[in-house]
Amino acid sequence: QAMAERAAASPSIVQALVGGTASAARAALADDPALERAYESYLASFSDRCVAELKLESRTLHEDPLPLLRAIGLAAMSGPKAARSAQGGAPHDAAAVLQARLRKRPVVRTLLRLVIAEAKARTRDRENLRFERTRVFGEARRIFLEMGKRLHARGVLADPRDVFYLEVAELLGFAEGTSAGGELGRVAQARKAEFEGYARLADPPSRFLTTGAVNLSQLRPVSGDDRSGPTGAENERRGLGCSPGRVRGPVRVVRDPRSSDIAAGDILVAEHTDPGWVTLFVRAAGIVVERGSQLSHSAIVAREMGIPAVVSLKGATRWLRDGDLIELDGRTGSVTRLFPGEAADGAETSEAA
C-alpha cells in the first residue's frame, strides 16, 4: 500500500504497472529511486511467497513479479479513499467492547487482558513460523530448479522445470549412479502428461471412501459431503463471520489469482486462498471463501486490513456468479444475493452494528 501511494504521484509509472509487461513495469520504477528501493526491499523479504507456495513447481514473485507490480499499480489507481491502510484494523475493536462490558468485574477484565495478549502473541508466532517454512521451501525450490537447468543443459530434460515432475530420490540416484534407470526425461514427460490430465478432471468430493488399492478404487462420496449441498436459487446463506463489517457489491469469482483481476469495490469469492492471494485483497470490498476458519489465512488478513469477510460458506463459487450483487455481514456470516447477474455501480460499506 505504501508503494502504491508513492506510485500514484506518477501517472506514467502507474500506466506501466497496470498495462505494461513485467520488464516494462520494472523499468518504470527506476524513474522513482525511492519507490524502486521499496520494491527491491519487498522482494528481498517476501519473494518466496506465491500462490500455492508449498508446491515447489509454483512460480514465486522472484520468478514472476508481475502480480506484485500489477497490484501496486491497481492500488495506486484506486486513490487514497479506496486505499486500505495496512494498520487499519477491523471496523471495531472487539477487545475494547469486551472490556467495556466487564467494567464491573475487574478480576475477569484482568484475566481477559492476559488471555488476549497471549492469543495475539501465539497467533503472531504461528504466522511467523509459517512464513519461515515458506522461506525454507524457497531455498529448496532454488536448489532443484538449478538442478533442472543443469540437466536441461546436458540434454537430459526437455525443460528445466520438468525437474519438478521427478522425485528427490530419483534426482539424487541419477547424480550418484544408484538409480534403477537413467531416462529422467521420459519419466518427467510421462508424469507431466498425467498431471495435465488431472487438471482437466472435475474436483473430487472433499470427503470420500475407497476400497482396496486406492489408485484402482472408485471415489465414493461420504454422505453429507459439502459439495452435494444446494446450489439453486436461495438468496441467503450463512457461513462463518470472521472479520466484522457489512458491505454490498458485485461478485467476482476468482479461481486462479495469477490470471485474474478484480475491480475496486468487487467482492472476492473463492474456494480457498493462501498468502499468494493478498495482492487481490487490496482492492476487494469484501471476501467470501468456501473453506477456512477463524485462523485461516483469509480470515487473519481480512481482519488486519479491515475487510468484511465470511469463510466456510459451502458451495459459494457455485451459488454465486460474476456480477451478482450481494450483501455480506462479516460479523454474523450472512451473505444475501440481492440481484443475480447484475453488477453494482459500486460497493457500499458500513460499520457492523
N, C-alpha and C positions, 0 to 999 in steps of 0.2 A: 504494500500500500504506500509506503514511503517512497519507493521508486516511482510509482505511478504519479504521485503528487508532484514529484520533481519533473517527470517527463511531460506532464500536462502543460508546462510552460513553453514547450517547443512543438508546434504543430507538425513540423517536418519529422521529428523523431516519432511522434505518435503515429503518423501515417505509415512510417516504415515498420513500426512494431506491429501494427494492425494488419497491414496489407502486403508487406514485403516478405521475401524469403528469409530464412534463418540468417544467412550470411549478410543480407542487406540490412536486416534489423540490428544485427550485432554491430555492423559497421556504423550505423547511425548513432549508436551510443557514444562513439568517440567524439561526437560534437559536444558532449557534456561530460568532461572528465570525472566530475563527482558522481554522476549517475553511473558511468562506466565502472568506477571503483566499487560502488554499492552492488552492482550486478555481479562483478567478479567475486566480491566477498560472499554474496548469497550462494553462488555456485560452489565456492570453496567449502561452505558449511553444509549445503543441502543437495549437492548434485547427485547423490546416490538415491534420492527419493524419486519415485516414479509410480505410475500405475502398475499394480501387481509387482511391487518392488522385491518380494521374496521369491520371484521366479528369475533365475539367472538370465534367461533369454530376453527379459524385458529391457527396453531401451531407456536409459536414465536421462536426466536433464544434462548430464555431462556429454552424452552422445547426441541427444536431440533436445536442445534448449528452446525449440520453437514454442512449446506450450507455455513456458515461463515468459518468453518475450511477448507472446500474444496476450497473456493475462495482464502484464504491465500496461500494454497499450490500451486494452479494452477498459481497464480500471481507470486509466487516465482520461479516456473519452467520457466516462460516466460523470466526471466532475466531482467537486468536493461534497455536494449534497448527497449524492448517491454513494460516495465512498464510505467504507466502513473502517473505523479505527481498529487496529489490532488490539487495543486496550479497551475497546468499547464495552465489553461485557454483556451480560444478558439484560433484557428490558427492566428487570427489577432484581434487587439483592435478596435472595431467599433467606440468607443467614440473618440479615437485618430484620426481616419480617418475623422470623422465629424468636429472635432476641426480644423484640418488642412485645410479642405475645407472652413471653415468660418474665416480664419485668417484675412481677410479684413473687417470683420463685428464684432467688439469687443462686441457690446451690445448683439447681438444674441449669441455669444460664451459664454458670461457670463450667459445668461438665460439658455442656453443648459447645462452648468455645473450644475446649480441648479436643472434642471429637471432630469438629470442623477443621481445626488446624491439622490434626493427624490425617484426616481424609484428603485434604488438599496436598499435603506433603507426599503421601503414598501415591496419589494419582499422578503427581508430577514425576515421581521416581519411576512409575510404571511406564509413562510415555518416554522418558529419557532412556530407559533400558531398551524399549522397542526401537528407538532411534539408533542406539549403539548397535543393535542387532542388524539394522539396515546397513550401517557402515561396514560391518563385517561381511555381509553379503556383497556389498560393493567391491570390497577387496577381492573376494573370491571370483566375482564376475570379471574383473580386470585380468586376473590370472588366467582364467580359462579362455577368455577372448584372445589374449596374447598367444596361447597355445593354438587356438584356431587359426590365427593369422599365419603362424609359422607352418602349420600343417597345410594350409592353403598354398603358401608359397612353395612348398615341396611337392605340390600336386596330389596330396592325399585327400583333401577336402575340396569340394566344388565351390564352397563359400565359407569364409571364416566363421560365420555364425552357425554353420552346421555343427560346430563343436558342441552346441547345447543340446543336440539330439543324441549325444553319447554319454555313457556312464563314466563316473570318475575312475572306476577300476579298469575300464576299457582303455581310457587315455593313459593311465599310469602303466598298465600292462603293455601297451604299444611302445611306450618310451623305454621300458625296462626289458622288453623282449620276452615277457612272460604270458602274453595274451594267447588265446586259442587260435586267433586268426588276425590277419593284418589288413582286411578290407574295410577300414573305418569309413571310407567314403560311401560305400554301398550300404552299410548299416545305417549311416546317418540319413541317406536319401530314402531308404525304406521307412524309417521312423517319421521323417518329415511328411511323407505321403500319408502315413497312418494318422498323424496328428491333424493334417488338413481335412481328413475325413471326419475326425471328431468334431471339428469346428462347424461342420455342416449339419450335425445332428441336433435335434431338439434337446433342451436341457433335461436331465433325468429328474425324477421326483427327489425332493430333498431328503426323504427317508424311504428306504426300500429294503426288501428281503431278497436274499439269494439262496440257492440250493446247490450244493456240490461245488465244483470248480467255479470260482467267481467269473472268470472270463468266458465261461460256457453257459452261464446262467442267465435266464430272463430276469430283468429287474421288476419285481412285483411291488407296487407302491404300498406303503403301510396305510392302513385305514386311518382317515382323518388327516392325510398329508395336506400341507397348506396350499399346494398347487391345485387341489381338487375343489377349492372353495369357490364361492360365487364370483362371477366376472361380469354380471349383467348390468342392469340399468339403475341399481340402487344409487342414491345420490349422497348418502352419508355413510362413512365408515370410520372406525376408530382404531388407532394404533397406540403407540407409547409416546406420550408427550415428553420431550427431553430437553427442550430449550424454549422457554416461555415467550409468548408474543402471539398476536393474531395478525395474519396477513392475507390479502386477496390478490390474485394474479393469474396469468396464463401458465399452463403446464408446459414444461419442456422435458420430455422423456429422454434420458441420456443412457446409452448402453456402453459406449466407448468414449471416454473423455478426451482421448488423443485425437479423435476425428470429429468432435462435436464442439459446439459453442452455444452459449446462452446469452440472451439479451438482458440488459439491466432490468430488473423487475420480474423476470421469469421465476417460476417456482420449479426448482430442480427435482425431478422424480427419477429414482434409480433403484435397481435391485439391491445393490450394495455399493459401498465406497471404501476407499483406502486413502492414505496420505497423498497419493498422486492426484486426487480429485480437488485438492484445495484451491487450485488456480481457477476452478469454476465457481467455488463457493463465494469468491469475492463479489461476483455480480448477482448472485442469487438472492431473491427476496425471501425465499423460504425453501425448506428442504423436506422431502418425503422419501423415505427409504424402506424397502421391503424387509430388510433384515436389520439386526442391530439391537443394542440395549443402551442403558444409560451410560455405559462405559465404552461404547463403540466409538470408533474414530469420528464418524459423522456427528454424533451427539456431543462429544467433547469440543470439537472445533466449532460447531454451531453455537455452543454456549460462549466460547471465547470471543466469537465475532458478533454475538448478539443477533443471530439469525434464528427466527422461529423454526422449529424442526420437529418432525414426527418420524419415529422409526418403528420397525416391526409392524408395518402395515402390509399384511399379506396380500399378494397379487396386485400391488399398486400399479405396476407397469403394464398390467393387462386391463385393469379397470380404467385407468386414465390414458388420454391420448394428447398429443401435441395440440395446443390451442385451447384445451378445456379450461374454463375459468373456474377456479376453486378457491375456497377459503379454508385455511388451516389454523388450528389453535394449538400452539406448541406447549401449552400448559395442560390441556385436557387430552390431547392426542386426537381430537376430532378433525376430520377432513371432509368438507362438503363440496360436492360438484354442483356449481351453480348453472353453468351453461355449457353443455358438451360441444366441443369443437369450435368454440368461438373465442378468439384471442381477445384479451383485455387491452384497453388503452394503456394501462399502467398499473403498477401494484399500489395497494393502499395498505398501510401498516398502522396498527395501534397497539399501545402497550397492553399487556394482558391484565385482566381485572384482578 
